[in-house]
Amino acid sequence: MAQGTRIGIIGTGRMGTAFARRLIDQNHQVTVWNRSAKNTAQAAGAGAEVAQDIAALCSRSDVVISSLTDFSALWDVFSGDGGLAAQDLSGKLVIEMSTILPDEQTRLAKLVEGQGGAYLECPVGGTVGPALKGQLLGFAGGDAAAWEQGAPVLAELCKRVEQVGPVGAGAAMKLAVNLPLAMYWNTLGEALQMLEGYDLPAETIVSLMADSSAGPNVLKNRLQVVVDTLDGTDQPGTFDIDGLRKDLALAVKWASRNGKELPLALRALETYNAAREAGLGGFDGASLARFVRDGS
């Protein structure tokens, strides 16, 4: 992708701000807009321009990236007064990078395409650290033209990005990827119950598990976070229990819409709900494992 591409970012939460910083570091012209203007400060400090509204952002951008918490927020930004669906998007590409349901992605795509724009969804695996290094995993959904236009942008953010099908396929792939991760923290907690009474240090337990065939990447990459959590100190999560719970609930909802049941996921969702009620929502997934281990 040519340096200096004009990129607009809607949503300056943790991931949207990380996208902005990464793309600025790659010498692109970045403009940001957020529903709460005060949350644009970090992106502005990194060199992004701040648009007063979506119309101004679109006028300064050839590619628009959105990254918001949920579909309700996205629908408001896309279809509300002065939103994306009120703009002339001819010749522009919208890349939607939030984690939502597949049919919600297709609804947003229709709004953009109705205004002459191209639409590509690309939810990602990874958190702020990988985003800043261009090390995310991208699941793109869209037609060939949108993919051709968007792939160079996504290559700046992702170590690997695949076009997995039409709009909606990326959302389905993201839910499928996150489901085993959400389940893992519950399973780890149950595994730890089997070691009760042996006084094994958490570091020994976690390092042995990380080196075994039962050790997923999240355990290897966040070993110290898991150890500290199991020793009693909850750690703020970059992909926290609230986020894991949200994606788990989306997977259950999508399966149900397609006439399928996820009994293990439903049981795990009950545990996530209980952990959230216990005030653990903002902490790392390892806190759920400790929550289960302790019989809470």
C-alpha positions as a Python dict, from the first residue, in 0.01 Angstrom:
ca = {
    (1, 'M'): (0, 0, 0),
    (2, 'A'): (129, 342, -91),
    (3, 'Q'): (244, 546, 203),
    (4, 'G'): (24, 841, 285),
    (5, 'T'): (-307, 664, 223),
    (6, 'R'): (-590, 862, 381),
    (7, 'I'): (-750, 643, 647),
    (8, 'G'): (-1035, 733, 878),
    (9, 'I'): (-1105, 545, 1200),
    (10, 'I'): (-1444, 545, 1370),
    (11, 'G'): (-1409, 442, 1734),
    (12, 'T'): (-1105, 523, 1947),
    (13, 'G'): (-1132, 262, 2218),
    (14, 'R'): (-832, 41, 2292),
    (15, 'M'): (-826, -127, 1952),
    (16, 'G'): (-927, 173, 1742),
    (17, 'T'): (-653, 381, 1903),
    (18, 'A'): (-402, 100, 1846),
    (19, 'F'): (-502, 86, 1479),
    (20, 'A'): (-449, 461, 1452),
    (21, 'R'): (-106, 451, 1614),
    (22, 'R'): (8, 160, 1398),
    (23, 'L'): (-107, 321, 1073),
    (24, 'I'): (47, 656, 1166),
    (25, 'D'): (375, 474, 1233),
    (26, 'Q'): (347, 333, 881),
    (27, 'N'): (327, 691, 748),
    (28, 'H'): (-42, 703, 663),
    (29, 'Q'): (-267, 1006, 707),
    (30, 'V'): (-509, 911, 983),
    (31, 'T'): (-824, 1093, 1089),
    (32, 'V'): (-1031, 972, 1385),
    (33, 'W'): (-1381, 1027, 1516),
    (34, 'N'): (-1542, 897, 1832),
    (35, 'R'): (-1885, 949, 1983),
    (36, 'S'): (-1713, 1079, 2297),
    (37, 'A'): (-1459, 1332, 2174),
    (38, 'K'): (-1245, 1315, 2489),
    (39, 'N'): (-1151, 955, 2402),
    (40, 'T'): (-967, 1073, 2090),
    (41, 'A'): (-684, 1227, 2296),
    (42, 'Q'): (-442, 934, 2268),
    (43, 'A'): (-486, 904, 1892),
    (44, 'A'): (-446, 1280, 1852),
    (45, 'G'): (-132, 1267, 2062),
    (46, 'A'): (9, 1007, 1825),
    (47, 'G'): (-51, 1237, 1527),
    (48, 'A'): (-407, 1169, 1413),
    (49, 'E'): (-639, 1447, 1304),
    (50, 'V'): (-969, 1459, 1493),
    (51, 'A'): (-1284, 1506, 1284),
    (52, 'Q'): (-1577, 1693, 1429),
    (53, 'D'): (-1827, 1454, 1271),
    (54, 'I'): (-1851, 1155, 1038),
    (55, 'A'): (-1902, 1376, 734),
    (56, 'A'): (-1569, 1549, 800),
    (57, 'L'): (-1398, 1214, 857),
    (58, 'C'): (-1530, 1077, 527),
    (59, 'S'): (-1421, 1386, 336),
    (60, 'R'): (-1063, 1328, 453),
    (61, 'S'): (-1055, 949, 402),
    (62, 'D'): (-1042, 701, 116),
    (63, 'V'): (-1062, 405, 357),
    (64, 'V'): (-1278, 413, 669),
    (65, 'I'): (-1221, 160, 950),
    (66, 'S'): (-1478, 109, 1224),
    (67, 'S'): (-1410, -59, 1558),
    (68, 'L'): (-1685, -33, 1819),
    (69, 'T'): (-1807, -229, 2119),
    (70, 'D'): (-2120, -388, 1978),
    (71, 'F'): (-2381, -384, 1703),
    (72, 'S'): (-2603, -134, 1883),
    (73, 'A'): (-2322, 124, 1877),
    (74, 'L'): (-2237, 40, 1516),
    (75, 'W'): (-2597, 68, 1399),
    (76, 'D'): (-2626, 409, 1561),
    (77, 'V'): (-2306, 529, 1393),
    (78, 'F'): (-2391, 380, 1054),
    (79, 'S'): (-2764, 459, 1030),
    (80, 'G'): (-2814, 751, 1268),
    (81, 'D'): (-2839, 1118, 1176),
    (82, 'G'): (-2520, 1220, 1000),
    (83, 'G'): (-2392, 862, 1005),
    (84, 'L'): (-2213, 669, 734),
    (85, 'A'): (-2537, 590, 554),
    (86, 'A'): (-2596, 963, 513),
    (87, 'Q'): (-2264, 1018, 331),
    (88, 'D'): (-2167, 985, -34),
    (89, 'L'): (-1932, 686, -13),
    (90, 'S'): (-1861, 653, -385),
    (91, 'G'): (-1508, 524, -437),
    (92, 'K'): (-1453, 468, -65),
    (93, 'L'): (-1397, 143, 123),
    (94, 'V'): (-1539, 75, 467),
    (95, 'I'): (-1357, -193, 669),
    (96, 'E'): (-1563, -302, 969),
    (97, 'M'): (-1342, -465, 1236),
    (98, 'S'): (-1574, -516, 1535),
    (99, 'T'): (-1682, -855, 1669),
    (100, 'I'): (-2054, -892, 1594),
    (101, 'L'): (-2287, -1152, 1441),
    (102, 'P'): (-2258, -1247, 1072),
    (103, 'D'): (-2604, -1123, 979),
    (104, 'E'): (-2531, -794, 1155),
    (105, 'Q'): (-2231, -750, 925),
    (106, 'T'): (-2453, -802, 619),
    (107, 'R'): (-2697, -538, 747),
    (108, 'L'): (-2416, -284, 777),
    (109, 'A'): (-2282, -380, 434),
    (110, 'K'): (-2617, -299, 272),
    (111, 'L'): (-2612, 50, 421),
    (112, 'V'): (-2263, 122, 288),
    (113, 'E'): (-2325, -27, -54),
    (114, 'G'): (-2648, 173, -78),
    (115, 'Q'): (-2434, 487, -60),
    (116, 'G'): (-2196, 369, -331),
    (117, 'G'): (-1921, 240, -102),
    (118, 'A'): (-1740, -93, -92),
    (119, 'Y'): (-1760, -301, 225),
    (120, 'L'): (-1516, -545, 382),
    (121, 'E'): (-1550, -696, 728),
    (122, 'C'): (-1237, -801, 912),
    (123, 'P'): (-1265, -888, 1280),
    (124, 'V'): (-926, -975, 1421),
    (125, 'G'): (-761, -1205, 1669),
    (126, 'G'): (-522, -1031, 1906),
    (127, 'T'): (-522, -734, 2138),
    (128, 'V'): (-351, -397, 2165),
    (129, 'G'): (8, -525, 2177),
    (130, 'P'): (-13, -725, 1854),
    (131, 'A'): (-209, -442, 1688),
    (132, 'L'): (73, -195, 1756),
    (133, 'K'): (322, -438, 1600),
    (134, 'G'): (108, -533, 1300),
    (135, 'Q'): (78, -886, 1435),
    (136, 'L'): (-300, -943, 1438),
    (137, 'L'): (-482, -1232, 1271),
    (138, 'G'): (-750, -1109, 1031),
    (139, 'F'): (-1067, -1281, 909),
    (140, 'A'): (-1190, -1088, 606),
    (141, 'G'): (-1529, -1123, 442),
    (142, 'G'): (-1635, -944, 125),
    (143, 'D'): (-1631, -956, -251),
    (144, 'A'): (-1316, -973, -463),
    (145, 'A'): (-1306, -600, -538),
    (146, 'A'): (-1338, -497, -174),
    (147, 'W'): (-1075, -753, -72),
    (148, 'E'): (-830, -629, -336),
    (149, 'Q'): (-875, -273, -215),
    (150, 'G'): (-859, -355, 155),
    (151, 'A'): (-587, -621, 170),
    (152, 'P'): (-294, -373, 164),
    (153, 'V'): (-443, -178, 456),
    (154, 'L'): (-504, -492, 657),
    (155, 'A'): (-153, -617, 585),
    (156, 'E'): (-25, -318, 786),
    (157, 'L'): (-221, -442, 1089),
    (158, 'C'): (-203, -820, 1056),
    (159, 'K'): (71, -1083, 1043),
    (160, 'R'): (-181, -1294, 851),
    (161, 'V'): (-511, -1196, 698),
    (162, 'E'): (-729, -1431, 494),
    (163, 'Q'): (-1034, -1369, 282),
    (164, 'V'): (-1259, -1642, 423),
    (165, 'G'): (-1569, -1577, 213),
    (166, 'P'): (-1847, -1321, 159),
    (167, 'V'): (-1955, -1066, 418),
    (168, 'G'): (-2052, -1258, 730),
    (169, 'A'): (-1792, -1531, 692),
    (170, 'G'): (-1532, -1325, 878),
    (171, 'A'): (-1765, -1276, 1174),
    (172, 'A'): (-1841, -1648, 1185),
    (173, 'M'): (-1468, -1730, 1175),
    (174, 'K'): (-1396, -1488, 1459),
    (175, 'L'): (-1666, -1642, 1678),
    (176, 'A'): (-1531, -1990, 1600),
    (177, 'V'): (-1177, -1886, 1694),
    (178, 'N'): (-1277, -1720, 2021),
    (179, 'L'): (-1507, -1999, 2139),
    (180, 'P'): (-1227, -2244, 2240),
    (181, 'L'): (-1038, -1959, 2409),
    (182, 'A'): (-1337, -1866, 2625),
    (183, 'M'): (-1389, -2233, 2708),
    (184, 'Y'): (-1022, -2279, 2797),
    (185, 'W'): (-1026, -2058, 3106),
    (186, 'N'): (-1320, -2255, 3245),
    (187, 'T'): (-1145, -2584, 3171),
    (188, 'L'): (-819, -2467, 3325),
    (189, 'G'): (-1002, -2386, 3648),
    (190, 'E'): (-1144, -2738, 3661),
    (191, 'A'): (-801, -2885, 3588),
    (192, 'L'): (-654, -2691, 3878),
    (193, 'Q'): (-909, -2846, 4114),
    (194, 'M'): (-736, -3182, 4061),
    (195, 'L'): (-418, -3044, 4219),
    (196, 'E'): (-583, -2927, 4539),
    (197, 'G'): (-389, -3029, 4849),
    (198, 'Y'): (-50, -3075, 4681),
    (199, 'D'): (84, -2723, 4747),
    (200, 'L'): (239, -2694, 4403),
    (201, 'P'): (352, -2339, 4315),
    (202, 'A'): (140, -2173, 4049),
    (203, 'E'): (453, -2109, 3843),
    (204, 'T'): (531, -2483, 3832),
    (205, 'I'): (176, -2575, 3738),
    (206, 'V'): (140, -2313, 3466),
    (207, 'S'): (485, -2368, 3313),
    (208, 'L'): (430, -2744, 3295),
    (209, 'M'): (91, -2694, 3134),
    (210, 'A'): (235, -2439, 2892),
    (211, 'D'): (499, -2691, 2781),
    (212, 'S'): (247, -2971, 2740),
    (213, 'S'): (9, -3052, 2458),
    (214, 'A'): (-259, -2883, 2673),
    (215, 'G'): (-82, -2547, 2654),
    (216, 'P'): (-248, -2297, 2416),
    (217, 'N'): (-66, -1987, 2294),
    (218, 'V'): (-249, -1768, 2543),
    (219, 'L'): (-94, -1965, 2830),
    (220, 'K'): (255, -1940, 2682),
    (221, 'N'): (230, -1571, 2594),
    (222, 'R'): (74, -1464, 2924),
    (223, 'L'): (241, -1707, 3162),
    (224, 'Q'): (334, -1450, 3427),
    (225, 'V'): (-13, -1294, 3416),
    (226, 'V'): (-167, -1637, 3479),
    (227, 'V'): (79, -1718, 3759),
    (228, 'D'): (16, -1386, 3935),
    (229, 'T'): (-359, -1433, 3901),
    (230, 'L'): (-354, -1785, 4043),
    (231, 'D'): (-141, -1655, 4330),
    (232, 'G'): (-424, -1416, 4415),
    (233, 'T'): (-366, -1091, 4226),
    (234, 'D'): (-618, -1022, 3951),
    (235, 'Q'): (-462, -864, 3643),
    (236, 'P'): (-635, -609, 3417),
    (237, 'G'): (-726, -784, 3093),
    (238, 'T'): (-654, -664, 2741),
    (239, 'F'): (-913, -925, 2641),
    (240, 'D'): (-1098, -938, 2970),
    (241, 'I'): (-1375, -1154, 3113),
    (242, 'D'): (-1639, -907, 2990),
    (243, 'G'): (-1503, -933, 2636),
    (244, 'L'): (-1476, -1310, 2649),
    (245, 'R'): (-1830, -1332, 2787),
    (246, 'K'): (-1963, -1108, 2510),
    (247, 'D'): (-1809, -1322, 2236),
    (248, 'L'): (-1919, -1644, 2404),
    (249, 'A'): (-2276, -1514, 2420),
    (250, 'L'): (-2260, -1415, 2052),
    (251, 'A'): (-2146, -1767, 1957),
    (252, 'V'): (-2434, -1920, 2151),
    (253, 'K'): (-2679, -1678, 1992),
    (254, 'W'): (-2553, -1742, 1638),
    (255, 'A'): (-2565, -2118, 1685),
    (256, 'S'): (-2922, -2094, 1813),
    (257, 'R'): (-3027, -1888, 1511),
    (258, 'N'): (-2897, -2169, 1293),
    (259, 'G'): (-3080, -2442, 1486),
    (260, 'K'): (-2771, -2566, 1671),
    (261, 'E'): (-2692, -2610, 2039),
    (262, 'L'): (-2362, -2550, 2217),
    (263, 'P'): (-2415, -2724, 2552),
    (264, 'L'): (-2058, -2681, 2675),
    (265, 'A'): (-2060, -2315, 2578),
    (266, 'L'): (-2393, -2259, 2753),
    (267, 'R'): (-2252, -2406, 3075),
    (268, 'A'): (-1940, -2194, 3046),
    (269, 'L'): (-2152, -1885, 2987),
    (270, 'E'): (-2318, -1942, 3325),
    (271, 'T'): (-1974, -1936, 3484),
    (272, 'Y'): (-1881, -1615, 3302),
    (273, 'N'): (-2204, -1456, 3419),
    (274, 'A'): (-2124, -1553, 3779),
    (275, 'A'): (-1769, -1419, 3752),
    (276, 'R'): (-1901, -1093, 3614),
    (277, 'E'): (-2149, -1064, 3901),
    (278, 'A'): (-1855, -1120, 4137),
    (279, 'G'): (-1687, -809, 3996),
    (280, 'L'): (-1425, -981, 3779),
    (281, 'G'): (-1543, -845, 3442),
    (282, 'G'): (-1246, -619, 3380),
    (283, 'F'): (-981, -877, 3463),
    (284, 'D'): (-785, -1125, 3252),
    (285, 'G'): (-941, -1460, 3159),
    (286, 'A'): (-708, -1625, 3408),
    (287, 'S'): (-927, -1478, 3682),
    (288, 'L'): (-1208, -1699, 3559),
    (289, 'A'): (-982, -2003, 3600),
    (290, 'R'): (-907, -1903, 3960),
    (291, 'F'): (-1278, -1836, 4017),
    (292, 'V'): (-1357, -2193, 3906),
    (293, 'R'): (-1060, -2344, 4093),
    (294, 'D'): (-1176, -2190, 4417),
    (295, 'G'): (-1528, -2322, 4373),
    (296, 'S'): (-1676, -1973, 4348),
}
